[in-house]
Amino acid sequence: MLNQGHDISVLNSLIETTIDSVDGYRRSAQEATQSRFSSEFLARASEREEVVSRLRQRVRELGGNPEDDGSVLAAAHRTFLSIRDKITGSDDKSVIAEVDRGESYLNGKWEAALSDGELSAETRTLIQSCYDSVRAGHERWERANDDVGSTSTTTSGAGTY
């Protein structure tokens, strides 16, 4: 293994961001007004939990301690969204737009990890395998966001979903 410490660092960064995604999907499931969206958000949260589990296992195999929390920034962002929604209200259109924005950020993090030339072959293979699920989620909510006519920005990672 070239640099186990580097692999562990990259994996833990992905774990943290993916935990943010799990938390965001759970929050979105609670806020969605249509049960089809709630069900899909919960299913995606479960998929992401499986991804986190696989990444944590690899960190352990490398002798590291896997991340067990999401980021403080994402937690603060979700708190802001809760306050905003209490004031302005929330509907499926705004929930989907926020999910799409978070998915875009998450997708970028995973793509950056895949382009990291210092990763071991084993870690890169795992990341690629897990990324397939992440990419599918990104594409799904990008389409849904387009379908509901929402606009979103992807300039901040605070709202990872």
C-alpha positions in Angstrom: 0.0 0.0 0.0 1.5 3.3 -1.0 0.1 5.6 1.6 -2.5 4.2 4.0 -2.8 7.5 5.8 -3.8 9.3 2.6 -6.4 6.6 1.8 -7.8 6.9 5.3 -8.0 10.7 5.1 -9.8 10.6 1.7 -12.2 7.8 2.9 -13.0 9.7 6.1 -13.8 12.8 4.1 -16.2 10.8 2.0 -17.7 9.2 5.0 -18.3 12.6 6.6 -19.9 14.0 3.5 -22.0 10.9 2.9 -23.3 10.9 6.5 -24.4 14.5 5.8 -26.3 13.1 2.8 -28.0 10.5 5.0 -29.0 13.2 7.4 -30.2 15.4 4.6 -32.3 12.7 3.0 -34.0 11.9 6.4 -34.8 15.6 6.9 -36.2 15.8 3.4 -38.3 12.7 3.9 -39.9 14.5 6.9 -40.5 17.6 4.9 -41.9 16.1 1.7 -45.6 16.5 1.3 -46.0 13.6 -1.2 -45.4 10.1 0.1 -43.7 9.0 -3.1 -40.9 11.5 -2.3 -40.7 10.6 1.3 -40.3 6.9 0.4 -37.7 7.7 -2.2 -35.8 9.9 0.2 -35.8 7.2 2.9 -34.7 4.6 0.3 -31.8 6.8 -0.8 -30.8 7.4 2.9 -30.6 3.6 3.3 -28.4 3.3 0.2 -26.1 5.9 1.5 -25.9 4.2 4.9 -24.7 1.1 3.1 -22.0 3.2 1.3 -20.9 4.6 4.6 -20.6 1.1 6.0 -18.5 0.0 3.1 -16.2 3.0 3.5 -15.8 2.5 7.2 -14.9 -1.1 6.7 -12.1 -0.1 4.4 -10.8 2.5 6.9 -10.7 -0.3 9.5 -8.9 -2.6 7.1 -6.3 0.1 6.6 -5.8 0.4 10.4 -7.6 3.7 10.8 -10.5 5.0 12.8 -13.5 5.7 10.6 -15.4 9.0 10.9 -18.7 8.6 12.8 -20.3 12.1 12.3 -21.3 14.4 9.5 -19.8 17.9 9.2 -20.6 20.7 11.5 -21.2 23.0 8.5 -23.9 20.7 7.1 -25.6 20.5 10.5 -25.6 24.3 10.8 -27.0 24.5 7.3 -29.8 22.1 8.1 -30.6 24.2 11.2 -30.8 27.3 9.0 -33.1 25.5 6.6 -35.4 24.5 9.5 -35.6 28.1 10.7 -36.2 29.3 7.1 -38.9 26.8 6.5 -40.7 27.7 9.7 -40.8 31.3 8.4 -41.5 30.8 4.7 -42.9 27.3 4.6 -41.6 24.4 2.6 -43.0 22.4 -0.3 -41.8 19.5 -2.4 -40.4 21.9 -5.0 -38.1 23.5 -2.5 -37.2 20.2 -0.9 -36.2 18.7 -4.2 -34.2 21.8 -5.2 -32.3 21.5 -1.9 -31.7 17.8 -2.4 -30.4 18.5 -5.9 -28.1 21.1 -4.7 -26.7 18.8 -2.0 -26.3 16.0 -4.5 -24.3 18.2 -6.8 -21.9 19.0 -4.0 -21.6 15.4 -3.0 -21.0 14.3 -6.5 -18.2 16.7 -6.8 -16.6 15.4 -3.6 -16.7 11.9 -5.0 -15.3 12.9 -8.4 -12.4 14.7 -6.7 -11.6 11.6 -4.7 -11.7 9.4 -7.8 -9.2 11.8 -9.5 -6.8 11.6 -6.6 -3.7 10.0 -8.1 -2.3 9.0 -4.6 -5.0 6.5 -3.8 -4.2 2.8 -3.7 -5.9 0.6 -6.3 -8.0 -1.2 -3.7 -9.3 2.1 -2.3 -10.0 3.5 -5.7 -11.9 0.4 -6.7 -14.1 0.7 -3.6 -14.7 4.4 -4.2 -15.7 3.8 -7.8 -18.1 1.1 -6.8 -19.7 3.3 -4.2 -19.7 6.3 -6.5 -22.1 4.5 -8.9 -24.8 4.8 -6.2 -23.9 8.4 -5.5 -24.0 9.4 -9.2 -27.4 7.7 -9.6 -28.8 9.8 -6.8 -27.4 12.9 -8.3 -28.9 12.2 -11.7 -32.3 11.3 -10.2 -32.7 14.5 -8.3 -31.3 16.6 -11.1 -34.0 15.3 -13.3 -36.7 15.7 -10.6 -35.6 19.3 -10.0 -35.8 20.0 -13.7 -39.3 18.4 -13.8 -40.6 20.6 -11.1 -39.1 23.7 -12.7 -36.8 24.6 -9.8 -33.5 26.3 -9.9 -30.7 25.5 -7.6 -27.2 26.6 -7.0 -24.2 24.4 -6.2 -21.8 27.0 -4.8 -21.9 25.8 -1.2 -21.4 22.4 0.3 -23.3 23.1 3.5 -26.5 21.5 2.3 -25.2 18.1 1.4 -28.0 15.6 0.8 
